[in-house]
Amino acid sequence: MRTPSDFLRSIRGRPVSVRLSSGAEYRGVLACLDGYMNLALEQTEEYVAGQLKNKYGDAFIRGNNVTYIAATKQQ
């Protein structure tokens, strides 16, 4: 049986989609995360209402804003 921690370890270095409580979505490569679910993403794109709004090289997301994290296909 896989635990949430197993899942998070398995997606490090892979493309992810991160939904925030504000409704915004960030897509990028998960560089690292900590026990508070703070995330560092690389090659990050910001989507609002499904539309691309910005591109960032690196982004830091505070864990208390995260609604979910999903593994995605290669960008």
C-alpha positions in Angstrom: 0.0 0.0 0.0 1.3 3.4 -1.0 1.1 6.3 1.4 0.8 10.0 0.5 4.5 10.4 1.5 5.4 7.6 -0.9 3.5 9.5 -3.7 5.2 12.8 -2.9 8.7 11.2 -2.9 7.9 9.5 -6.3 6.9 12.7 -8.1 10.0 14.8 -7.0 11.7 15.9 -10.2 8.6 15.2 -12.3 6.0 17.5 -13.8 3.1 18.4 -11.5 0.0 20.5 -11.3 -0.6 22.4 -8.1 -4.1 23.9 -7.4 -4.2 26.7 -4.8 -7.1 27.6 -2.6 -7.5 30.8 -4.7 -8.3 28.6 -7.7 -5.1 29.4 -9.5 -3.1 26.5 -10.9 0.7 26.2 -11.2 2.3 23.7 -13.5 6.0 22.9 -13.4 8.7 20.4 -12.3 8.6 19.7 -8.5 12.1 20.5 -7.3 11.5 19.9 -3.6 9.0 20.1 -0.8 9.1 20.0 3.0 7.0 18.7 5.8 4.8 21.8 5.7 4.0 21.1 2.0 5.9 24.2 0.9 6.9 23.6 -2.7 9.6 24.7 -5.0 8.8 24.4 -8.7 11.0 24.9 -11.8 9.8 25.9 -15.3 6.6 27.1 -13.7 3.5 28.3 -15.6 0.6 30.1 -13.8 -3.0 29.4 -15.0 -6.1 31.3 -13.9 -9.5 30.1 -15.1 -7.7 27.7 -17.4 -5.7 30.4 -19.2 -2.0 30.8 -19.1 -1.2 34.1 -17.3 2.5 34.0 -16.5 5.7 31.9 -16.8 8.3 31.8 -14.1 11.7 30.1 -14.0 11.3 29.1 -10.4 8.4 29.5 -7.9 8.0 28.9 -4.2 4.4 28.0 -3.0 3.5 28.0 0.6 1.9 24.8 1.7 -1.1 26.4 3.5 -2.3 27.6 0.1 -2.2 24.2 -1.6 -5.5 22.4 -2.3 -3.9 19.5 -4.2 -0.9 18.2 -6.1 -1.2 16.0 -9.1 1.4 14.3 -11.2 1.1 15.3 -14.9 2.6 14.1 -18.2 5.8 15.5 -19.5 5.6 19.2 -20.5 
